Amino acid sequence: METKSSILISIVVSLIIFFVIAYFIDVGRLLSVISNANVIFLVLALCTYFLLNLLMIERIRVLMAAMGSPLKFTSVFFSHFGGMLASDFTPARSGYFLTAFLLSSNGKATLEKGLTSIFAPQLLEFLLKVICTGLLTVLIVFQFGILGTSNPNWPIYVFVAIFAITLVVSFFLSLLFSKDLLEKFSFLRFLPLGKKFYSLFHLMRKNSGVLLSNWTPVAVFTLGSWLLRGLEWYFISSALNIHIFGGINDYFFMLLFQPFLTLVQFLPLPTLAGAGASEAAGAFFLSLLGVPIETGVVFVFLTRSFMILVDLLGIAALSSLLSKDGFGGLLNDLSEVESRC
């Protein structure tokens, strides 16, 4: 009942934000932006998003094989997209953990290994998002001239920003590979969200040897996915004739902008995967850079719509799992895993 109430609240909050966005935009101009979009670039964006998912699938296969549970590509393919589809409609994209249940449903892999193969790379992606957000902040600050080169203290501000990012990255890496440091946060087990945080890090640390021995392919697949995601967003921006800095510089901008905006979707907000909140944040951010608000709204909605459209490849696998065990049963299974950590 608590889960259903949480989802209902998320739907209501997301709808309220969407209505607020609709109130402040010109619907006629919005429709004009959509009708004038370059279809070729939109198709390229869809294909790029599909390709980056293939890299994520192969990353899971590599880690599962390293943990002694080799899986067929097709099995991981539908499990991954099933989890991605669930994440498109759950707060903080938590539905992606269902990928682990789909991987273990055939009996060829344990739930613990499935969770490790999913959330360990997610940590690397999270760190990448933090780094890119920090770099984007520095870029925008310079763009608006707040820390112009005429300011003699600008190198100090840049150094402080880079140092802060380094501290955050080092802290999370230490949690993953240092038993003593993680145990100091054992009190989190008594908090609702903290319990999941602690148990997932515990699972990843338990398999840290596997992660270390396979860090090269994991890093390559993760960086490849990031580059492709930036390319996908660059294609969408090109389709809408959005030009921030011009030419290839717009691609580099999207490499930083995409992690920032998706980081909003991972925040534990009472919305469906950040729906509404990320759209509002993205459109507002782009408007600061001179992009018309209607164009910005279309851009962020297309980025989400393309995800959902491709992720529908996992609808059969997800439906089968939910009809078999039910969402409540899956949550109970997850709690049992957490209790062993």
C-alpha positions in Angstrom: 0.0 0.0 0.0 2.9 2.3 0.9 4.5 1.7 -2.5 1.2 2.4 -4.4 0.8 5.7 -2.4 4.3 6.7 -3.2 3.8 6.1 -6.9 0.4 8.0 -6.8 2.1 11.0 -5.2 4.8 10.9 -7.8 2.3 10.9 -10.6 0.4 13.9 -9.1 3.5 15.9 -8.5 4.8 15.2 -12.0 1.5 16.3 -13.5 1.4 19.5 -11.5 4.9 20.4 -12.7 3.8 19.7 -16.3 0.8 21.9 -16.0 2.9 24.7 -14.6 5.3 24.3 -17.6 2.4 24.4 -20.0 1.1 27.6 -18.4 4.3 29.5 -19.1 4.9 28.5 -22.7 3.3 29.4 -26.0 1.7 26.2 -27.3 1.6 27.5 -30.8 5.4 28.1 -30.9 6.0 24.8 -29.3 4.0 23.0 -32.0 6.0 25.0 -34.6 9.3 23.8 -33.1 8.1 20.2 -33.3 6.8 20.5 -36.9 10.1 22.0 -38.1 12.3 19.4 -36.5 14.8 17.6 -38.7 13.6 14.0 -38.9 17.0 12.7 -40.1 18.7 13.9 -37.0 15.9 12.5 -34.8 16.3 9.1 -36.4 20.1 9.3 -35.8 19.4 10.1 -32.1 17.1 7.1 -31.7 19.7 4.8 -33.3 22.5 6.3 -31.1 20.4 5.7 -27.9 19.9 2.1 -29.0 23.6 1.6 -29.5 24.6 2.9 -26.1 22.2 0.4 -24.5 24.1 -2.4 -26.3 27.2 -1.2 -24.6 25.5 -1.3 -21.2 24.2 -4.8 -21.9 27.7 -6.0 -22.8 29.0 -4.4 -19.6 26.6 -6.5 -17.6 27.6 -9.6 -19.5 31.3 -9.0 -18.8 30.7 -8.6 -15.1 28.4 -11.6 -14.8 30.9 -13.8 -16.6 33.6 -12.6 -14.3 31.5 -13.6 -11.3 31.0 -17.1 -12.7 27.6 -16.6 -14.3 28.0 -16.3 -18.1 24.7 -15.3 -19.7 23.5 -15.1 -23.3 23.3 -11.7 -25.0 19.5 -12.1 -25.7 18.8 -12.9 -22.0 20.7 -9.8 -20.8 19.2 -7.8 -23.7 15.5 -8.1 -22.6 16.4 -8.0 -18.9 18.2 -4.7 -19.3 15.4 -3.1 -21.3 12.9 -4.4 -18.9 14.7 -2.6 -16.1 15.2 0.5 -18.2 11.5 0.7 -18.9 10.7 0.3 -15.2 13.2 3.1 -14.4 11.4 5.4 -16.8 8.4 5.5 -14.5 9.8 5.1 -10.9 11.0 7.8 -8.5 14.8 8.3 -8.7 14.8 5.7 -11.5 14.9 3.0 -8.8 13.0 0.6 -11.1 16.3 -0.3 -12.9 17.0 -2.8 -10.0 14.3 -5.0 -11.6 17.0 -5.9 -14.2 18.6 -8.0 -11.5 15.4 -9.9 -10.9 15.0 -10.5 -14.6 18.6 -11.8 -14.8 18.0 -14.2 -11.9 14.6 -15.3 -13.0 16.1 -18.0 -15.3 18.0 -19.5 -12.3 21.4 -19.0 -14.0 22.4 -16.1 -11.8 21.9 -15.1 -8.2 20.1 -11.9 -7.3 23.3 -10.6 -5.5 25.4 -11.0 -8.6 22.7 -9.3 -10.7 22.6 -6.3 -8.4 26.4 -6.1 -8.4 26.6 -6.2 -12.2 24.1 -3.3 -12.3 24.9 -1.0 -9.4 28.7 -1.2 -9.5 28.9 0.4 -12.9 26.2 2.8 -11.8 28.6 4.1 -9.2 31.1 4.9 -11.9 28.4 6.6 -13.9 27.3 8.6 -10.9 30.9 9.8 -10.4 31.1 10.8 -14.0 27.8 12.8 -13.7 29.3 14.6 -10.6 32.5 15.4 -12.5 30.6 16.7 -15.6 28.2 18.7 -13.5 31.2 20.4 -11.8 32.8 21.1 -15.1 29.6 22.4 -16.5 29.2 24.8 -13.6 32.7 26.2 -14.2 31.9 26.5 -17.9 28.7 28.5 -17.3 30.3 30.7 -14.6 32.9 31.7 -17.1 30.3 32.1 -19.9 28.4 34.6 -17.8 31.6 36.4 -16.9 31.2 35.9 -13.2 34.8 34.7 -13.0 36.2 36.4 -16.0 39.9 36.2 -16.7 40.2 39.8 -15.6 39.5 38.6 -12.1 42.9 37.8 -10.5 41.3 35.1 -8.3 39.8 33.0 -11.1 42.5 30.3 -10.9 41.7 29.8 -7.2 38.0 29.3 -7.9 38.7 26.8 -10.6 41.1 24.9 -8.3 38.6 24.9 -5.5 35.9 23.5 -7.9 38.3 20.7 -9.2 39.4 19.9 -5.6 35.8 19.6 -4.4 35.0 17.2 -7.3 38.1 15.1 -6.5 37.0 14.8 -2.9 33.6 13.6 -3.8 34.9 11.0 -6.3 37.6 9.8 -3.8 35.0 9.4 -1.0 32.7 7.2 -3.1 35.6 5.1 -4.3 36.8 4.7 -0.8 33.4 3.5 0.3 33.6 0.8 -2.4 37.0 -0.5 -1.6 37.6 0.2 2.1 35.8 -2.0 4.5 36.6 0.1 7.6 35.2 3.3 6.0 32.0 1.7 4.9 31.4 0.2 8.4 31.5 3.6 9.9 28.3 4.3 8.0 26.5 1.1 9.3 24.0 3.4 11.1 22.4 4.0 7.7 20.9 0.5 7.9 18.3 2.0 10.3 17.1 4.6 7.8 14.7 3.8 5.0 16.8 5.2 2.1 20.1 4.7 4.0 19.5 0.9 4.2 19.4 0.6 0.4 22.5 2.8 0.1 24.5 0.8 2.6 23.4 -2.6 1.4 24.2 -1.8 -2.3 27.7 -0.6 -1.4 28.1 -3.6 0.8 27.3 -5.9 -2.2 29.6 -4.0 -4.5 32.5 -4.0 -2.0 32.0 -7.8 -1.6 32.7 -8.1 -5.3 35.3 -5.3 -5.5 37.9 -7.8 -6.6 35.9 -8.7 -9.7 35.4 -5.0 -10.4 39.1 -4.2 -10.0 40.1 -7.1 -12.3 37.6 -6.0 -14.9 37.9 -2.2 -14.5 39.2 -1.8 -18.1 36.2 -3.1 -20.0 33.8 -1.6 -17.5 35.4 1.8 -17.9 35.5 1.5 -21.7 31.8 0.5 -21.9 30.9 3.3 -19.5 32.8 6.0 -21.3 31.5 4.7 -24.6 28.0 5.0 -23.3 28.6 8.5 -22.1 30.1 9.6 -25.5 27.1 8.1 -27.3 24.6 9.7 -25.0 26.2 13.1 -25.7 26.0 12.3 -29.4 22.3 11.4 -29.1 21.6 14.7 -27.4 23.7 16.6 -29.9 21.6 15.0 -32.7 18.4 16.1 -31.0 19.7 19.6 -30.5 20.7 19.7 -34.2 17.2 18.6 -35.2 15.8 21.5 -33.3 18.4 24.0 -34.6 19.8 24.6 -31.1 23.3 26.1 -31.2 24.9 27.0 -27.9 28.6 27.5 -28.8 28.5 26.4 -32.4 29.9 23.4 -34.3 31.7 20.6 -32.5 31.7 22.7 -29.3 27.9 22.0 -29.0 28.7 18.2 -28.8 31.2 18.8 -25.9 28.5 20.9 -24.2 26.0 18.1 -24.5 28.6 15.7 -22.9 28.5 17.9 -19.8 24.8 19.0 -20.0 23.4 15.4 -20.3 25.0 14.1 -17.0 23.8 17.2 -15.2 20.2 16.8 -16.3 20.1 13.0 -15.8 21.5 13.6 -12.3 18.3 15.4 -11.5 16.3 12.4 -12.6 18.2 10.2 -10.1 17.4 12.6 -7.2 14.9 11.1 -4.7 12.2 13.6 -5.8 8.5 12.7 -5.5 8.2 12.5 -9.3 8.3 9.7 -11.9 12.0 9.4 -12.7 12.3 13.1 -12.3 9.5 13.7 -14.8 8.6 17.4 -14.8 11.4 18.4 -12.6 14.2 17.6 -15.1 12.2 19.1 -17.9 11.7 22.3 -16.0 15.4 22.4 -15.0 16.6 21.6 -18.5 14.4 24.2 -20.3 15.3 26.9 -17.7 19.0 26.1 -18.0 18.9 26.3 -21.8 16.9 29.5 -21.7 19.8 31.1 -19.7 22.0 30.3 -22.7 19.7 32.0 -25.1 17.6 29.0 -26.2 13.8 29.9 -26.5 11.9 28.3 -23.7 9.6 26.4 -26.1 12.6 24.9 -28.0 14.1 23.9 -24.6 10.9 22.2 -23.5 10.7 20.3 -26.8 14.3 19.3 -26.4 14.0 17.8 -22.9 10.7 16.1 -23.7 12.3 14.4 -26.8 15.2 13.2 -24.7 12.8 11.4 -22.3 10.4 10.3 -25.1 13.2 8.6 -27.0 14.3 6.7 -23.9 10.8 5.4 -23.4 10.3 4.5 -27.0 13.4 2.4 -27.2 13.0 0.9 -23.7 9.6 -0.5 -24.8 11.7 -3.4 -26.1 11.6 -4.7 -22.6 7.9 -4.5 -22.0 7.3 -8.3 -22.5 10.0 -9.3 -20.0 8.9 -6.7 -17.4 5.2 -7.7 -17.7 6.1 -11.3 -17.3 8.1 -10.7 -14.2 5.5 -8.4 -12.6 2.6 -10.9 -13.3 4.6 -13.7 -11.9 5.9 -12.3 -8.6 4.1 -8.9 -8.3 5.9 -5.7 -7.3 5.4 -6.3 -3.6 7.0 -9.8 -3.8 10.0 -8.3 -5.6 10.4 -5.7 -2.9 10.4 -8.5 -0.3 13.1 -10.3 -2.2 15.2 -7.2 -2.3 14.7 -6.7 1.4 16.0 -10.2 2.1 19.1 -9.4 0.1 19.6 -6.2 2.1 19.2 -8.0 5.4 22.1 -10.3 4.6 24.4 -7.3 4.1 
